[in-house]
């Protein structure tokens, strides 16, 4: 892809799954990648793998719900590579105990809000001033198809994922004239390590029957879309929510 070689980016939540695949794809395209994860050892493992393949990456501990931790990962990008061109905010979680609106405890909603919405807001506050100072950059947020699909089995996760869409559109409309792009990726059913653990074979088969495609998603599918949005090939994409889901949801 054009314009990624030599660029510097952060992948928050990059220790496994979509984040790890994205960090590797970005490095393959020539970007220098700072990988953050609550499991810092996972982030460092991914960085070591990238470096072993000839890429440039470092791994750091990141608590996405902490302003101090978010500021620290931005500073790590500046200290190690001198700038920050894009930030992929890929944090998600907090689904345990998340059921219907009459039975979801408030503490579950609060946890989901912190991980799935507030963390992306804090990431924006940490990264955006640096991008504005350098004259532009890209914020890329991971949401979920759950944000727009009916979810009778959970309420907090889709609610809080929807908040990301409003955040991205705010950032795009407020600072687009200053060179900032902000976009959202909504993955469908992607067979990450976590999904393979938590979904039964029957559930995987049910999901496959629902998608008008020959297979379910792979983390590399999402990584490719994120790499495009970070690159100069995606320079005229701003304020958009992209559904990368094999056609499971078909939306304008």
N, C-alpha and C positions, 0 to 999 in steps of 0.2 A: 504494500500500500504506500501511497505517496505521503511524504512528510512525517513519517514516524522515526526515521533514522536519526539518532542523536537527541530525540525528545526525552523529556524526563517526566515520569508519571508515578502516581501512587495507586496501589491496589489495596484497598482496605477490605479485610476479610479474604485475604489471598492465600490462606494456608491450605485450603482444600477446595475441591469442587470447582464451581464456576470461576472463583477468584484465582485459584492456582492455574487453571487452564488459560485464563486471561493474561496473567503475568507471563506465562511462557510464550504465548502468542505475541504479546507486545515486545518481548525480548527478541524473539525470532525476527520481528520486523525492524529491529535495531534500536528500540527504545531502552533507556536506563530505567529500571523499575525498582521502586521501594515498596516492599510487601509488608503489610501489617496484619496482625491477627491477634485475637485474645490468647490464642495458643502460639506464643512467640516462637517456640521450637519448630512448629509446622512452617511458619513463615520463613525461618532460616533454612529449613530443609529445601523448600522450593527455590530459594535464592541460590543455594549451593548447587542444586540441579541445573539451574539456568547458567550459572557461571561455568559449570562443568561442560556445558554445551557451547561455550564460547560467548555467552551473553553477559550483560551487566545487570546485577541486582544485589540488593541487600534485604535482609529480613529483620523486622523489629517487632517488639511487643506493642500491641495497640488495644486499648479499651475504647471502643468507638463512642461510648456514652460519656466519656470524660473529655472536657475541653482541653485539659492539660495534655492528655495523651494525644489528642488530635493535633494540637500545636506542635508536639514533639515529633510526630511523623512528618509533618510539613518541614520542620527544621532539619530533619534527617535528610530530606531530599535536597535542601539548600546546602547543607554542610558537605554532602557527598558528591552532588552533581551540579550545584550552582544555580539551579532554577527549578521551576515547576510548571509544566505545560498542561498536564491534565490530571484529574483525580477521579478514579473509579470507586465510588462508594457502594460496596457490595455486602453490607452488613444485613443480617436477617436472623431471626430466631424468636424465642419466647413463645412457642406455640403450646407448650404443655399446659393442660387445663383450659385451653381456649375452646369453648364449645358455644352453645347458642346464647343469645343476648339475655335470656332470663337466668342462665346458670353459669356464666363466665364471671369469676370473682374479680373484683376491682384490682386486686394486686396483679392478676394475670394481664388485665388491660394495661396497667401502668408499666409492666415489664415489656409488653409488646410495643407500647408507645416509645419507650426508651430505646429499644434496639432497632425497631423498624421505621421510626420516623425521626425521633430526636437526634439520633446519631448522624443522620444525613444532614440535618440542620447544622449540627456542630461542625461536621466536616466542611460544610460550605463556609461557615464563619472562619475556619482555620485556613482554608486554601484560597478563597476568593481574593482577599487583599493582595496576596502574592501575585496572582494572575493579573489582577488589575494593574499592579505596579509594572509588570513586565509587558503590558499591552494586550493581553488576551489569554485565553486558555479554554479548556473544556471540562465541565463537570458532567460525569456520566453516572447515573444512579441505577441500581438494580431494584426493581419492584417485583411484581409477580402477576401472573394471569389471574390469581385469586382476587386482585383488586377490582377486576371488572366482571369476573364470573360469579354466578350465584354460588354461595357457600353456606348451605344450611348446617354444616357440621362445625363451623367456626365463625367468629365475629370479629375478634380483636385484630387478627392478622390482616384480613382484607381491609378493615377500616384504616389501620395505620399505614399499610402499603399505599393506599389511595393518597395519603398526605404527601408522599414523595412527588406525585404528579403535580400537585399544586406548587410545591417548592421549586421544581425544575422550571415550570412555566413562569414563576415569579422571577427567578434568576435570569432566564432567557430574555424576558421582556424588559426587565430593569437594566441589565448590563450588556445586552446584545450590541448596542451601539459602541460599546467599549471593547469589543472583541471577545466577549464571553459567550460560549455556547453551553447550553444545558439540556440534556436529553435523558430519557428513561428507557431502560430495557425491561420488558415483562417476559420472562421465560415461561414456557409451558412446562410440561413434565420432563424434567432433565434428569437422567440417571446418574446423579452424583453419588459419592460414597454414602452420604447420609440418606438419600432417597432409597438406595439399594438396601440399606439396613432396615429402614422403617416401613417400606412398602412390601407387602407379601407378593408372591408370584401371581396370585389371583388379581390383586390390585393393579399390578403392572399390565396384566393381560386386559383388564377392563379399560385402563387408560389407552392402551394401544387400539382397542376397538373404537374409541371415541375420536381418534385423530385421523384425519384423511391423509395419511402418510404411511410409508412402509415400516417406519420405526419411530421410537420415542427419541427425545433429545439427548445429545451428548454435550458435556461442558464445552467442547471445542466449537459447537454451533453458536453458543452465546459469546464465546471469546472472539469469534470472527466479527460479529456485529459490533462489539465494543471496540475492537481495534479499528474498524471503519470509522466509528464516531469520533475516536481520538485522533484520527489521521486527517490530512488535508483533503483526502477524498470525501470526507464528511463535512467539509467546511461550510456548506450551505444548509445543513440540517440543524435546526435550533428549536427548542421548545416542544419536541415531539416525544410521544410515547410509542415505542416500537414493540409490537408483540412478535416474539420469535418463538413459535410454538408448533410448527408443523401443520398449522391450519386448524388447531383445536378450537381457537376462537378466531373468527374472521371479522375484522373491524375496519371501519374507515379511519 
